[in-house]
Amino acid sequence: MPEGLAQWGPELFLMREWERRRGPAPENDGGRGIAQGGFEPCLLTVLRLSAGREPGTSPTRGWLPRALARTGHLVRAAELAYTSGDELEQGTELLELVKAAAGAGDPGGAQALAESIPLRQLRDQALVSLVPAWARAGEGDRAVALVEKIRYPHNWGWAWALLAKATADSGGIAEARGFAARADAEARRCPVDGMDEVLGLLVDVAVATGDHDRAAELADRVEEMARSRNPAG
């Protein structure tokens, strides 16, 4: 088992044993219907798929691991990712698997994988992407706790803004406004690339929570940033 997976703890091994008992693919199965048909994938199927891919492409990255993550086989997807490239390439692929698993409704597994990513910046990005997933799952306290685990200040504004948007979408008006205020404060304290996108997200939150004056103020700030980059535009 790849070394990085050992960081997941006992839950990983139980999950992997459960997957192993599901059995290999039949000999006459090409594995093409994994995502569509819910077929139980295995590493033998991965090898069959890789034989039919274009030269220079790798089954350990891209569509196949993400399809496995989306269909409930996150451990096997992570095993593939840990066999690909260097630490940066592995971390980048693991980040995409975290997003896929979270989008498929498995924030718990996704967080366990996110916390195993060795590179701190990529780990931070993975945790940021999980914040709204926990909020949408009705786990607001876990979402807040996750934001507070994010290490680098330039990620805090994004994380709070995403939490504000997810909370507003679920009807938590007062909480969403509080998270939005925190996002704005963190973004002012530590400006980041994509600041206009953070502010745009906060505009959406202000509109969703009925604070149209605040939405107009934020929209003006977005416009000012755009004009500062291109005064003639």
GULO-93389 format. One record per atom (N, C-alpha, C): residue number from 1; atom name; x, y, z. Coordinates in steps of 0.2 Angstrom, whole numbers, always signed. Example, Ala and Ser with C-alpha at 12.3 -4.5 7.8 and 13.67 -1.06 7.14 Angstrom:
% residues 2
(atom 1,N,(+66,-28,+39))
(atom 1,CA,(+62,-22,+39))
(atom 1,C,(+66,-16,+39))
(atom 2,N,(+64,-11,+35))
(atom 2,CA,(+68,-5,+36))
(atom 2,C,(+64,+0,+39))
***
This chain:
% residues 233
(atom 1,N,(+4,-6,+0))
(atom 1,CA,(+0,+0,+0))
(atom 1,C,(+4,+6,+0))
(atom 2,N,(+3,+11,-4))
(atom 2,CA,(+7,+17,-4))
(atom 2,C,(+8,+20,+2))
(atom 3,N,(+14,+23,+4))
(atom 3,CA,(+15,+26,+10))
(atom 3,C,(+10,+31,+13))
(atom 4,N,(+8,+36,+8))
(atom 4,CA,(+4,+41,+10))
(atom 4,C,(-3,+39,+13))
(atom 5,N,(-5,+33,+11))
(atom 5,CA,(-12,+31,+13))
(atom 5,C,(-11,+29,+20))
(atom 6,N,(-5,+27,+23))
(atom 6,CA,(-5,+25,+30))
(atom 6,C,(-7,+31,+35))
(atom 7,N,(-7,+37,+32))
(atom 7,CA,(-9,+43,+37))
(atom 7,C,(-17,+43,+38))
(atom 8,N,(-20,+39,+34))
(atom 8,CA,(-28,+39,+35))
(atom 8,C,(-30,+35,+41))
(atom 9,N,(-26,+31,+44))
(atom 9,CA,(-28,+27,+50))
(atom 9,C,(-32,+21,+49))
(atom 10,N,(-35,+18,+54))
(atom 10,CA,(-38,+12,+54))
(atom 10,C,(-44,+12,+49))
(atom 11,N,(-47,+17,+48))
(atom 11,CA,(-53,+18,+44))
(atom 11,C,(-51,+16,+37))
(atom 12,N,(-45,+18,+35))
(atom 12,CA,(-43,+16,+28))
(atom 12,C,(-43,+9,+27))
(atom 13,N,(-40,+5,+32))
(atom 13,CA,(-39,-2,+31))
(atom 13,C,(-45,-6,+31))
(atom 14,N,(-50,-4,+35))
(atom 14,CA,(-57,-7,+35))
(atom 14,C,(-60,-6,+28))
(atom 15,N,(-60,+1,+25))
(atom 15,CA,(-63,+2,+19))
(atom 15,C,(-59,-2,+13))
(atom 16,N,(-53,-2,+14))
(atom 16,CA,(-49,-6,+8))
(atom 16,C,(-51,-13,+8))
(atom 17,N,(-51,-16,+14))
(atom 17,CA,(-53,-23,+15))
(atom 17,C,(-60,-24,+12))
(atom 18,N,(-65,-20,+13))
(atom 18,CA,(-72,-20,+11))
(atom 18,C,(-71,-20,+3))
(atom 19,N,(-67,-16,+0))
(atom 19,CA,(-67,-15,-7))
(atom 19,C,(-64,-22,-10))
(atom 20,N,(-59,-24,-6))
(atom 20,CA,(-55,-30,-9))
(atom 20,C,(-60,-36,-9))
(atom 21,N,(-64,-37,-5))
(atom 21,CA,(-69,-42,-5))
(atom 21,C,(-74,-42,-10))
(atom 22,N,(-75,-36,-13))
(atom 22,CA,(-80,-35,-18))
(atom 22,C,(-78,-40,-25))
(atom 23,N,(-71,-41,-25))
(atom 23,CA,(-69,-46,-31))
(atom 23,C,(-67,-42,-37))
(atom 24,N,(-63,-46,-41))
(atom 24,CA,(-61,-43,-47))
(atom 24,C,(-66,-43,-53))
(atom 25,N,(-64,-39,-58))
(atom 25,CA,(-69,-38,-64))
(atom 25,C,(-69,-45,-68))
(atom 26,N,(-74,-47,-71))
(atom 26,CA,(-74,-53,-75))
(atom 26,C,(-69,-52,-81))
(atom 27,N,(-66,-58,-83))
(atom 27,CA,(-61,-58,-88))
(atom 27,C,(-63,-54,-94))
(atom 28,N,(-70,-55,-96))
(atom 28,CA,(-72,-52,-102))
(atom 28,C,(-75,-45,-102))
(atom 29,N,(-73,-42,-96))
(atom 29,CA,(-76,-35,-95))
(atom 29,C,(-70,-30,-96))
(atom 30,N,(-71,-25,-101))
(atom 30,CA,(-66,-20,-102))
(atom 30,C,(-66,-14,-97))
(atom 31,N,(-71,-14,-93))
(atom 31,CA,(-71,-9,-87))
(atom 31,C,(-74,-2,-90))
(atom 32,N,(-77,-2,-96))
(atom 32,CA,(-79,+5,-98))
(atom 32,C,(-85,+8,-95))
(atom 33,N,(-89,+3,-91))
(atom 33,CA,(-95,+6,-88))
(atom 33,C,(-94,+7,-81))
(atom 34,N,(-88,+8,-78))
(atom 34,CA,(-87,+9,-71))
(atom 34,C,(-92,+15,-68))
(atom 35,N,(-91,+21,-71))
(atom 35,CA,(-95,+26,-68))
(atom 35,C,(-102,+26,-70))
(atom 36,N,(-104,+23,-76))
(atom 36,CA,(-111,+23,-78))
(atom 36,C,(-115,+18,-75))
(atom 37,N,(-112,+12,-74))
(atom 37,CA,(-116,+6,-72))
(atom 37,C,(-115,+4,-65))
(atom 38,N,(-110,+7,-61))
(atom 38,CA,(-109,+5,-55))
(atom 38,C,(-105,-1,-54))
(atom 39,N,(-102,-3,-59))
(atom 39,CA,(-98,-9,-58))
(atom 39,C,(-92,-9,-53))
(atom 40,N,(-91,-14,-50))
(atom 40,CA,(-85,-14,-45))
(atom 40,C,(-78,-14,-48))
(atom 41,N,(-75,-8,-48))
(atom 41,CA,(-68,-8,-51))
(atom 41,C,(-63,-11,-47))
(atom 42,N,(-58,-13,-50))
(atom 42,CA,(-52,-16,-47))
(atom 42,C,(-46,-14,-51))
(atom 43,N,(-40,-15,-48))
(atom 43,CA,(-34,-13,-52))
(atom 43,C,(-33,-17,-58))
(atom 44,N,(-35,-23,-59))
(atom 44,CA,(-35,-27,-65))
(atom 44,C,(-39,-23,-70))
(atom 45,N,(-44,-21,-69))
(atom 45,CA,(-48,-17,-73))
(atom 45,C,(-44,-10,-75))
(atom 46,N,(-41,-7,-71))
(atom 46,CA,(-37,-2,-72))
(atom 46,C,(-31,-3,-77))
(atom 47,N,(-28,-9,-77))
(atom 47,CA,(-23,-11,-82))
(atom 47,C,(-26,-12,-88))
(atom 48,N,(-32,-15,-89))
(atom 48,CA,(-35,-16,-95))
(atom 48,C,(-37,-9,-98))
(atom 49,N,(-39,-5,-94))
(atom 49,CA,(-41,+2,-97))
(atom 49,C,(-35,+6,-99))
(atom 50,N,(-29,+5,-96))
(atom 50,CA,(-23,+8,-98))
(atom 50,C,(-20,+6,-104))
(atom 51,N,(-22,-1,-106))
(atom 51,CA,(-19,-3,-112))
(atom 51,C,(-23,+0,-118))
(atom 52,N,(-29,+2,-117))
(atom 52,CA,(-32,+5,-123))
(atom 52,C,(-32,+13,-123))
(atom 53,N,(-28,+16,-119))
(atom 53,CA,(-27,+23,-119))
(atom 53,C,(-22,+25,-124))
(atom 54,N,(-22,+31,-126))
(atom 54,CA,(-17,+34,-131))
(atom 54,C,(-10,+34,-127))
(atom 55,N,(-5,+33,-132))
(atom 55,CA,(+2,+33,-129))
(atom 55,C,(+3,+40,-125))
(atom 56,N,(+7,+39,-120))
(atom 56,CA,(+8,+45,-116))
(atom 56,C,(+3,+47,-111))
(atom 57,N,(-3,+44,-111))
(atom 57,CA,(-8,+46,-105))
(atom 57,C,(-7,+41,-100))
(atom 58,N,(-9,+43,-94))
(atom 58,CA,(-8,+38,-88))
(atom 58,C,(-15,+37,-85))
(atom 59,N,(-16,+31,-83))
(atom 59,CA,(-23,+29,-80))
(atom 59,C,(-22,+32,-72))
(atom 60,N,(-16,+33,-70))
(atom 60,CA,(-16,+35,-63))
(atom 60,C,(-18,+42,-61))
(atom 61,N,(-19,+46,-67))
(atom 61,CA,(-21,+53,-66))
(atom 61,C,(-27,+55,-70))
(atom 62,N,(-31,+60,-68))
(atom 62,CA,(-36,+62,-73))
(atom 62,C,(-43,+58,-72))
(atom 63,N,(-46,+57,-77))
(atom 63,CA,(-53,+54,-77))
(atom 63,C,(-54,+48,-73))
(atom 64,N,(-50,+43,-73))
(atom 64,CA,(-51,+37,-70))
(atom 64,C,(-51,+37,-62))
(atom 65,N,(-46,+40,-59))
(atom 65,CA,(-46,+41,-52))
(atom 65,C,(-52,+45,-50))
(atom 66,N,(-54,+50,-53))
(atom 66,CA,(-59,+54,-51))
(atom 66,C,(-66,+51,-52))
(atom 67,N,(-67,+46,-57))
(atom 67,CA,(-73,+42,-58))
(atom 67,C,(-73,+37,-52))
(atom 68,N,(-68,+34,-50))
(atom 68,CA,(-68,+30,-44))
(atom 68,C,(-70,+34,-38))
(atom 69,N,(-67,+40,-37))
(atom 69,CA,(-69,+44,-31))
(atom 69,C,(-76,+45,-31))
(atom 70,N,(-79,+47,-37))
(atom 70,CA,(-86,+49,-37))
(atom 70,C,(-91,+43,-36))
(atom 71,N,(-88,+37,-37))
(atom 71,CA,(-93,+31,-37))
(atom 71,C,(-91,+27,-30))
(atom 72,N,(-88,+30,-25))
(atom 72,CA,(-88,+27,-19))
(atom 72,C,(-81,+23,-18))
(atom 73,N,(-76,+24,-22))
(atom 73,CA,(-70,+20,-21))
(atom 73,C,(-64,+25,-21))
(atom 74,N,(-65,+29,-15))
(atom 74,CA,(-60,+34,-14))
(atom 74,C,(-53,+31,-13))
(atom 75,N,(-53,+26,-9))
(atom 75,CA,(-46,+23,-7))
(atom 75,C,(-43,+20,-13))
(atom 76,N,(-46,+17,-18))
(atom 76,CA,(-43,+15,-24))
(atom 76,C,(-41,+20,-28))
(atom 77,N,(-44,+26,-28))
(atom 77,CA,(-43,+31,-32))
(atom 77,C,(-36,+34,-29))
(atom 78,N,(-36,+35,-22))
(atom 78,CA,(-30,+38,-19))
(atom 78,C,(-24,+33,-20))
(atom 79,N,(-25,+27,-20))
(atom 79,CA,(-19,+22,-22))
(atom 79,C,(-16,+24,-29))
(atom 80,N,(-20,+25,-34))
(atom 80,CA,(-18,+27,-40))
(atom 80,C,(-14,+33,-40))
(atom 81,N,(-17,+38,-36))
(atom 81,CA,(-14,+45,-36))
(atom 81,C,(-7,+44,-33))
(atom 82,N,(-6,+40,-28))
(atom 82,CA,(+0,+40,-24))
(atom 82,C,(+6,+36,-29))
(atom 83,N,(+4,+33,-34))
(atom 83,CA,(+9,+30,-39))
(atom 83,C,(+11,+34,-44))
(atom 84,N,(+8,+40,-44))
(atom 84,CA,(+10,+45,-50))
(atom 84,C,(+14,+50,-48))
(atom 85,N,(+20,+51,-52))
(atom 85,CA,(+24,+57,-52))
(atom 85,C,(+27,+58,-45))
(atom 86,N,(+29,+65,-44))
(atom 86,CA,(+32,+67,-38))
(atom 86,C,(+27,+69,-33))
(atom 87,N,(+30,+72,-28))
(atom 87,CA,(+25,+74,-22))
(atom 87,C,(+20,+80,-25))
(atom 88,N,(+22,+84,-29))
(atom 88,CA,(+18,+90,-32))
(atom 88,C,(+13,+87,-36))
(atom 89,N,(+14,+82,-41))
(atom 89,CA,(+9,+79,-45))
(atom 89,C,(+4,+75,-41))
(atom 90,N,(+7,+71,-36))
(atom 90,CA,(+3,+67,-32))
(atom 90,C,(-2,+72,-28))
(atom 91,N,(+0,+77,-25))
(atom 91,CA,(-4,+82,-21))
(atom 91,C,(-9,+85,-26))
(atom 92,N,(-7,+87,-32))
(atom 92,CA,(-12,+90,-36))
(atom 92,C,(-18,+85,-38))
(atom 93,N,(-16,+79,-39))
(atom 93,CA,(-21,+74,-41))
(atom 93,C,(-25,+72,-35))
(atom 94,N,(-22,+72,-29))
(atom 94,CA,(-26,+71,-23))
(atom 94,C,(-31,+76,-21))
(atom 95,N,(-29,+83,-23))
(atom 95,CA,(-34,+88,-22))
(atom 95,C,(-40,+87,-26))
(atom 96,N,(-39,+85,-33))
(atom 96,CA,(-45,+84,-37))
(atom 96,C,(-49,+78,-34))
(atom 97,N,(-46,+73,-31))
(atom 97,CA,(-50,+68,-29))
(atom 97,C,(-54,+70,-23))
(atom 98,N,(-51,+74,-19))
(atom 98,CA,(-55,+77,-13))
(atom 98,C,(-61,+81,-16))
(atom 99,N,(-60,+85,-21))
(atom 99,CA,(-66,+89,-24))
(atom 99,C,(-71,+84,-26))
(atom 100,N,(-69,+78,-30))
(atom 100,CA,(-73,+74,-33))
(atom 100,C,(-77,+70,-27))
(atom 101,N,(-74,+68,-22))
(atom 101,CA,(-77,+64,-16))
(atom 101,C,(-82,+69,-13))
(atom 102,N,(-80,+75,-12))
(atom 102,CA,(-85,+80,-8))
(atom 102,C,(-91,+81,-12))
(atom 103,N,(-90,+82,-19))
(atom 103,CA,(-95,+83,-23))
(atom 103,C,(-100,+77,-24))
(atom 104,N,(-97,+71,-22))
(atom 104,CA,(-102,+65,-23))
(atom 104,C,(-105,+64,-16))
(atom 105,N,(-104,+68,-11))
(atom 105,CA,(-107,+67,-4))
(atom 105,C,(-103,+63,+1))
(atom 106,N,(-97,+63,+0))
(atom 106,CA,(-93,+60,+5))
(atom 106,C,(-88,+65,+8))
(atom 107,N,(-90,+70,+12))
(atom 107,CA,(-85,+75,+15))
(atom 107,C,(-81,+72,+20))
(atom 108,N,(-83,+66,+23))
(atom 108,CA,(-79,+63,+28))
(atom 108,C,(-73,+60,+25))
(atom 109,N,(-74,+56,+20))
(atom 109,CA,(-68,+53,+17))
(atom 109,C,(-64,+58,+13))
(atom 110,N,(-67,+63,+10))
(atom 110,CA,(-63,+68,+7))
(atom 110,C,(-59,+72,+12))
(atom 111,N,(-61,+73,+18))
(atom 111,CA,(-57,+77,+23))
(atom 111,C,(-51,+72,+25))
(atom 112,N,(-52,+66,+26))
(atom 112,CA,(-47,+61,+28))
(atom 112,C,(-41,+61,+23))
(atom 113,N,(-43,+61,+16))
(atom 113,CA,(-38,+61,+11))
(atom 113,C,(-35,+68,+11))
(atom 114,N,(-39,+74,+12))
(atom 114,CA,(-36,+80,+11))
(atom 114,C,(-30,+81,+17))
(atom 115,N,(-32,+79,+23))
(atom 115,CA,(-27,+79,+28))
(atom 115,C,(-21,+75,+27))
(atom 116,N,(-21,+70,+22))
(atom 116,CA,(-15,+66,+21))
(atom 116,C,(-10,+69,+16))
(atom 117,N,(-13,+75,+12))
(atom 117,CA,(-8,+78,+7))
(atom 117,C,(-2,+81,+11))
(atom 118,N,(+4,+79,+9))
(atom 118,CA,(+10,+82,+12))
(atom 118,C,(+11,+89,+11))
(atom 119,N,(+10,+92,+5))
(atom 119,CA,(+11,+99,+3))
(atom 119,C,(+6,+103,+7))
(atom 120,N,(+8,+108,+11))
(atom 120,CA,(+4,+112,+15))
(atom 120,C,(-1,+116,+11))
(atom 121,N,(+2,+119,+5))
(atom 121,CA,(-3,+124,+1))
(atom 121,C,(-8,+120,-2))
(atom 122,N,(-6,+114,-5))
(atom 122,CA,(-11,+110,-8))
(atom 122,C,(-16,+107,-3))
(atom 123,N,(-14,+105,+3))
(atom 123,CA,(-18,+103,+9))
(atom 123,C,(-23,+109,+10))
(atom 124,N,(-21,+115,+11))
(atom 124,CA,(-25,+120,+12))
(atom 124,C,(-30,+121,+7))
(atom 125,N,(-28,+121,+1))
(atom 125,CA,(-33,+121,-5))
(atom 125,C,(-39,+116,-4))
(atom 126,N,(-37,+110,-2))
(atom 126,CA,(-41,+104,-2))
(atom 126,C,(-46,+106,+4))
(atom 127,N,(-44,+108,+10))
(atom 127,CA,(-48,+110,+15))
(atom 127,C,(-53,+115,+13))
(atom 128,N,(-50,+120,+10))
(atom 128,CA,(-55,+126,+8))
(atom 128,C,(-61,+123,+4))
(atom 129,N,(-59,+118,-1))
(atom 129,CA,(-64,+116,-5))
(atom 129,C,(-70,+111,-1))
(atom 130,N,(-68,+109,+5))
(atom 130,CA,(-72,+105,+9))
(atom 130,C,(-77,+109,+13))
(atom 131,N,(-75,+115,+14))
(atom 131,CA,(-79,+119,+19))
(atom 131,C,(-86,+120,+17))
(atom 132,N,(-88,+121,+10))
(atom 132,CA,(-95,+122,+9))
(atom 132,C,(-98,+115,+8))
(atom 133,N,(-94,+110,+7))
(atom 133,CA,(-97,+103,+7))
(atom 133,C,(-100,+101,+14))
(atom 134,N,(-96,+103,+19))
(atom 134,CA,(-99,+101,+26))
(atom 134,C,(-105,+106,+28))
(atom 135,N,(-105,+112,+25))
(atom 135,CA,(-110,+116,+27))
(atom 135,C,(-117,+114,+23))
(atom 136,N,(-116,+112,+17))
(atom 136,CA,(-122,+109,+13))
(atom 136,C,(-124,+103,+16))
(atom 137,N,(-120,+99,+20))
(atom 137,CA,(-122,+93,+23))
(atom 137,C,(-125,+94,+30))
(atom 138,N,(-126,+100,+32))
(atom 138,CA,(-129,+102,+38))
(atom 138,C,(-125,+102,+44))
(atom 139,N,(-118,+102,+43))
(atom 139,CA,(-113,+101,+48))
(atom 139,C,(-109,+108,+48))
(atom 140,N,(-113,+113,+50))
(atom 140,CA,(-110,+120,+51))
(atom 140,C,(-104,+120,+56))
(atom 141,N,(-105,+117,+61))
(atom 141,CA,(-99,+117,+66))
(atom 141,C,(-93,+114,+63))
(atom 142,N,(-94,+109,+60))
(atom 142,CA,(-88,+105,+57))
(atom 142,C,(-85,+110,+51))
(atom 143,N,(-89,+113,+48))
(atom 143,CA,(-87,+118,+43))
(atom 143,C,(-83,+124,+46))
(atom 144,N,(-85,+126,+51))
(atom 144,CA,(-81,+132,+55))
(atom 144,C,(-75,+129,+57))
(atom 145,N,(-75,+123,+60))
(atom 145,CA,(-69,+120,+63))
(atom 145,C,(-64,+119,+58))
(atom 146,N,(-66,+117,+52))
(atom 146,CA,(-62,+116,+46))
(atom 146,C,(-58,+122,+44))
(atom 147,N,(-62,+128,+43))
(atom 147,CA,(-59,+134,+42))
(atom 147,C,(-54,+136,+46))
(atom 148,N,(-55,+135,+53))
(atom 148,CA,(-50,+137,+58))
(atom 148,C,(-44,+132,+58))
(atom 149,N,(-44,+127,+54))
(atom 149,CA,(-38,+122,+53))
(atom 149,C,(-34,+124,+47))
(atom 150,N,(-36,+129,+43))
(atom 150,CA,(-33,+131,+37))
(atom 150,C,(-27,+135,+39))
(atom 151,N,(-21,+134,+37))
(atom 151,CA,(-15,+137,+39))
(atom 151,C,(-13,+144,+37))
(atom 152,N,(-14,+145,+30))
(atom 152,CA,(-11,+151,+27))
(atom 152,C,(-16,+156,+26))
(atom 153,N,(-15,+162,+29))
(atom 153,CA,(-20,+168,+29))
(atom 153,C,(-23,+169,+22))
(atom 154,N,(-19,+168,+17))
(atom 154,CA,(-22,+170,+10))
(atom 154,C,(-27,+166,+8))
(atom 155,N,(-28,+160,+12))
(atom 155,CA,(-34,+156,+10))
(atom 155,C,(-40,+157,+15))
(atom 156,N,(-39,+161,+20))
(atom 156,CA,(-45,+162,+25))
(atom 156,C,(-51,+166,+22))
(atom 157,N,(-49,+171,+18))
(atom 157,CA,(-55,+175,+15))
(atom 157,C,(-59,+170,+10))
(atom 158,N,(-56,+166,+6))
(atom 158,CA,(-60,+162,+2))
(atom 158,C,(-64,+157,+6))
(atom 159,N,(-61,+154,+11))
(atom 159,CA,(-64,+149,+15))
(atom 159,C,(-71,+152,+18))
(atom 160,N,(-70,+158,+21))
(atom 160,CA,(-76,+161,+25))
(atom 160,C,(-81,+163,+20))
(atom 161,N,(-79,+165,+14))
(atom 161,CA,(-84,+167,+9))
(atom 161,C,(-87,+161,+6))
(atom 162,N,(-84,+155,+5))
(atom 162,CA,(-88,+149,+3))
(atom 162,C,(-92,+147,+8))
(atom 163,N,(-90,+147,+14))
(atom 163,CA,(-95,+145,+20))
(atom 163,C,(-101,+150,+20))
(atom 164,N,(-100,+156,+19))
(atom 164,CA,(-105,+161,+19))
(atom 164,C,(-110,+160,+14))
(atom 165,N,(-108,+158,+8))
(atom 165,CA,(-112,+157,+2))
(atom 165,C,(-116,+150,+3))
(atom 166,N,(-113,+145,+5))
(atom 166,CA,(-116,+139,+7))
(atom 166,C,(-122,+139,+12))
(atom 167,N,(-120,+143,+17))
(atom 167,CA,(-125,+144,+23))
(atom 167,C,(-131,+149,+20))
(atom 168,N,(-129,+154,+16))
(atom 168,CA,(-135,+158,+14))
(atom 168,C,(-139,+153,+9))
(atom 169,N,(-136,+149,+5))
(atom 169,CA,(-140,+145,+1))
(atom 169,C,(-145,+140,+5))
(atom 170,N,(-143,+138,+11))
(atom 170,CA,(-147,+134,+15))
(atom 170,C,(-152,+138,+20))
(atom 171,N,(-152,+144,+19))
(atom 171,CA,(-157,+148,+23))
(atom 171,C,(-154,+151,+29))
(atom 172,N,(-148,+150,+31))
(atom 172,CA,(-145,+153,+37))
(atom 172,C,(-143,+160,+36))
(atom 173,N,(-148,+165,+37))
(atom 173,CA,(-147,+172,+35))
(atom 173,C,(-142,+175,+40))
(atom 174,N,(-143,+175,+46))
(atom 174,CA,(-139,+178,+51))
(atom 174,C,(-132,+175,+51))
(atom 175,N,(-131,+169,+51))
(atom 175,CA,(-125,+165,+51))
(atom 175,C,(-121,+167,+44))
(atom 176,N,(-124,+167,+39))
(atom 176,CA,(-121,+169,+32))
(atom 176,C,(-118,+176,+32))
(atom 177,N,(-122,+181,+35))
(atom 177,CA,(-120,+188,+36))
(atom 177,C,(-113,+188,+40))
(atom 178,N,(-113,+184,+46))
(atom 178,CA,(-108,+184,+50))
(atom 178,C,(-101,+181,+47))
(atom 179,N,(-102,+176,+43))
(atom 179,CA,(-97,+173,+39))
(atom 179,C,(-94,+177,+34))
(atom 180,N,(-99,+181,+30))
(atom 180,CA,(-97,+186,+25))
(atom 180,C,(-93,+191,+28))
(atom 181,N,(-95,+194,+34))
(atom 181,CA,(-91,+199,+37))
(atom 181,C,(-84,+197,+39))
(atom 182,N,(-83,+191,+41))
(atom 182,CA,(-77,+188,+43))
(atom 182,C,(-73,+187,+36))
(atom 183,N,(-76,+185,+31))
(atom 183,CA,(-72,+184,+24))
(atom 183,C,(-70,+191,+22))
(atom 184,N,(-74,+196,+22))
(atom 184,CA,(-71,+203,+20))
(atom 184,C,(-66,+205,+24))
(atom 185,N,(-66,+204,+31))
(atom 185,CA,(-61,+206,+36))
(atom 185,C,(-54,+203,+34))
(atom 186,N,(-55,+196,+33))
(atom 186,CA,(-49,+192,+31))
(atom 186,C,(-46,+194,+25))
(atom 187,N,(-50,+195,+20))
(atom 187,CA,(-48,+197,+13))
(atom 187,C,(-44,+204,+13))
(atom 188,N,(-47,+209,+17))
(atom 188,CA,(-44,+215,+18))
(atom 188,C,(-37,+215,+21))
(atom 189,N,(-37,+210,+26))
(atom 189,CA,(-30,+209,+30))
(atom 189,C,(-25,+206,+26))
(atom 190,N,(-27,+202,+21))
(atom 190,CA,(-22,+198,+17))
(atom 190,C,(-25,+197,+10))
(atom 191,N,(-24,+203,+6))
(atom 191,CA,(-27,+202,-1))
(atom 191,C,(-23,+196,-5))
(atom 192,N,(-27,+193,-9))
(atom 192,CA,(-25,+188,-13))
(atom 192,C,(-27,+188,-20))
(atom 193,N,(-24,+184,-24))
(atom 193,CA,(-26,+184,-31))
(atom 193,C,(-33,+181,-31))
(atom 194,N,(-37,+184,-36))
(atom 194,CA,(-44,+182,-36))
(atom 194,C,(-48,+186,-31))
(atom 195,N,(-45,+192,-28))
(atom 195,CA,(-49,+195,-23))
(atom 195,C,(-56,+198,-26))
(atom 196,N,(-56,+200,-33))
(atom 196,CA,(-62,+202,-35))
(atom 196,C,(-68,+196,-36))
(atom 197,N,(-65,+190,-36))
(atom 197,CA,(-70,+184,-36))
(atom 197,C,(-72,+183,-29))
(atom 198,N,(-68,+184,-24))
(atom 198,CA,(-71,+183,-17))
(atom 198,C,(-76,+188,-16))
(atom 199,N,(-75,+195,-18))
(atom 199,CA,(-80,+200,-17))
(atom 199,C,(-86,+198,-21))
(atom 200,N,(-85,+196,-27))
(atom 200,CA,(-91,+194,-31))
(atom 200,C,(-95,+188,-27))
(atom 201,N,(-92,+184,-24))
(atom 201,CA,(-96,+179,-20))
(atom 201,C,(-99,+182,-14))
(atom 202,N,(-96,+187,-11))
(atom 202,CA,(-99,+191,-6))
(atom 202,C,(-105,+195,-8))
(atom 203,N,(-105,+197,-14))
(atom 203,CA,(-111,+201,-17))
(atom 203,C,(-117,+196,-18))
(atom 204,N,(-115,+190,-20))
(atom 204,CA,(-121,+184,-20))
(atom 204,C,(-124,+183,-13))
(atom 205,N,(-119,+183,-8))
(atom 205,CA,(-122,+182,-1))
(atom 205,C,(-126,+188,+1))
(atom 206,N,(-124,+194,+0))
(atom 206,CA,(-128,+200,+2))
(atom 206,C,(-135,+200,-2))
(atom 207,N,(-135,+198,-8))
(atom 207,CA,(-141,+198,-12))
(atom 207,C,(-146,+192,-9))
(atom 208,N,(-143,+186,-7))
(atom 208,CA,(-146,+181,-5))
(atom 208,C,(-149,+182,+2))
(atom 209,N,(-146,+186,+6))
(atom 209,CA,(-148,+187,+13))
(atom 209,C,(-152,+194,+13))
(atom 210,N,(-154,+197,+7))
(atom 210,CA,(-158,+203,+7))
(atom 210,C,(-155,+209,+9))
(atom 211,N,(-148,+210,+9))
(atom 211,CA,(-144,+216,+11))
(atom 211,C,(-142,+219,+5))
(atom 212,N,(-146,+223,+1))
(atom 212,CA,(-145,+225,-5))
(atom 212,C,(-140,+231,-5))
(atom 213,N,(-140,+235,+0))
(atom 213,CA,(-135,+240,+1))
(atom 213,C,(-128,+238,+2))
(atom 214,N,(-128,+232,+5))
(atom 214,CA,(-121,+229,+6))
(atom 214,C,(-119,+226,-1))
(atom 215,N,(-124,+223,-5))
(atom 215,CA,(-122,+221,-11))
(atom 215,C,(-120,+226,-16))
(atom 216,N,(-123,+232,-16))
(atom 216,CA,(-121,+238,-20))
(atom 216,C,(-114,+240,-18))
(atom 217,N,(-112,+240,-12))
(atom 217,CA,(-106,+243,-9))
(atom 217,C,(-100,+238,-12))
(atom 218,N,(-102,+231,-11))
(atom 218,CA,(-97,+226,-13))
(atom 218,C,(-96,+227,-21))
(atom 219,N,(-101,+227,-24))
(atom 219,CA,(-101,+228,-32))
(atom 219,C,(-97,+234,-34))
(atom 220,N,(-97,+239,-30))
(atom 220,CA,(-93,+245,-32))
(atom 220,C,(-86,+244,-31))
(atom 221,N,(-84,+240,-26))
(atom 221,CA,(-77,+238,-24))
(atom 221,C,(-75,+234,-30))
(atom 222,N,(-79,+229,-32))
(atom 222,CA,(-77,+225,-38))
(atom 222,C,(-75,+229,-44))
(atom 223,N,(-80,+234,-45))
(atom 223,CA,(-79,+238,-51))
(atom 223,C,(-72,+242,-51))
(atom 224,N,(-71,+245,-45))
(atom 224,CA,(-65,+249,-43))
(atom 224,C,(-59,+245,-45))
(atom 225,N,(-59,+238,-43))
(atom 225,CA,(-53,+234,-44))
(atom 225,C,(-52,+233,-51))
(atom 226,N,(-58,+232,-55))
(atom 226,CA,(-57,+230,-62))
(atom 226,C,(-55,+237,-66))
(atom 227,N,(-57,+242,-64))
(atom 227,CA,(-55,+249,-67))
(atom 227,C,(-47,+250,-65))
(atom 228,N,(-45,+248,-60))
(atom 228,CA,(-38,+249,-58))
(atom 228,C,(-33,+245,-62))
(atom 229,N,(-36,+239,-64))
(atom 229,CA,(-32,+235,-69))
(atom 229,C,(-32,+237,-76))
(atom 230,N,(-38,+240,-78))
(atom 230,CA,(-38,+242,-85))
(atom 230,C,(-42,+249,-85))
(atom 231,N,(-39,+254,-84))
(atom 231,CA,(-42,+261,-83))
(atom 231,C,(-46,+263,-90))
(atom 232,N,(-44,+260,-95))
(atom 232,CA,(-47,+262,-102))
(atom 232,C,(-53,+257,-104))
(atom 233,N,(-53,+252,-100))
(atom 233,CA,(-58,+247,-101))
(atom 233,C,(-65,+249,-99))
***
